[in-house]
Amino acid sequence: MSILPTISIITAHIFSLAVSLRDPMKKFKSRMLLCSWSLMAGLVFTVLPLNVNADSQSVSSMDMDITTAVNLSGRQRMLSQRMVKAYLMLGQGIATDDARTILQKSVDQFEFQLAKLKTFQPTPKVRSTLATLDFEWAKFKPLISATPSKTGAIALYDANEALQNAAHNVTLAYDDVTIEPLDHLVNLAGRERMLSQRTAKFFLYRTWDLYLEPADMEMHLSRAHFTAVLIQIESSPRATTQIKKLVAKIRSEWEPYKEALLISREPEKMRSNSKRVAELSEQLLASTEELVTLIVDQAKKRHN
């Protein structure tokens, strides 16, 4: 039996079940089981420049099609995680000026892209999932816009999972419309973009002494999922030399980031490494965004 279908099945279960288990304490035993599945897969701070995450002007000029919609909705998944990462940084006094900028730009971009996606609703499933995303965003935005606090971070934990899950469902709805394999690869690469932020988010929950065991479990699930998906992308029949070169770059950046995430399980020791984790998560995000952009460009050339 080929390893690729096995990895695909495992990672699909990890991702879909991990985002749907909403109560972090009641579902902790279930997350332990998920972690065992993930192991089977085996497998100075600066704000990113605007061209890493397409700004409102460039998004507004895009002609909406399935490839673009898969990319934008997939980026909504990432932004949902990046917003909370920045909120947690602000609350803990980590690179606060940069965190504030990241947070505001992420909120603005999420809102703008949601409006853009609403202009392109080719199926009832897309319309339904977008309505859910809009509903979850309306609940989430006041929480993420409030002054950061531990109480606020607790309220954001489940609300953020609901928002990310809704964004993921929108991405799948658009992905279901297309038969082009490269569009599916855009979705897959977009998960890496999201996971670069999700791992940091759960690390920062732990450094704030919040949801210690569930956040630790989620961080390890996301870490295992990132590694497994990277293998899938690299092994794809659609992976060109350029794609494989970028995957190699991402892997070289992933290793020190992974080491920083795993430096300790003690929140006090982790706190001393929080700024580095934040830096490396932004670096990895830039490279995964570059990978998605490359695949999007290749997909559009095939369409043309």
Buried (B, 14 or more C-beta within 10 A) or exposed (E): EEEEEBBBEBBEBBBEBBBEBEEBEEBBEBBEEBBEBBEBBEBEBEBBEEEBBBBBEEBEEBEBBBBBBBBBBBBBBBBBBBBBBBBBBBBBEBBBEBBBBBBEBBBEBBBBBBEBBBEBBBEEBBEBBBBBBBEBBEEBBEBBEEEBEEEBBEBBBEBBBBBBBBBBBBBBBBBEBBEBEBBBBBBBBBBBBBBBBBBBBBBBBBBBEBBBBBBBBBBBBBBBBBBBBBBBBBBBEBBEEEBBEBBEBBBEBBEEBBEBBBBEEEBEEBBEBBBBBBBBBBBBBBBBBBBBBBBBEBBBEEEE
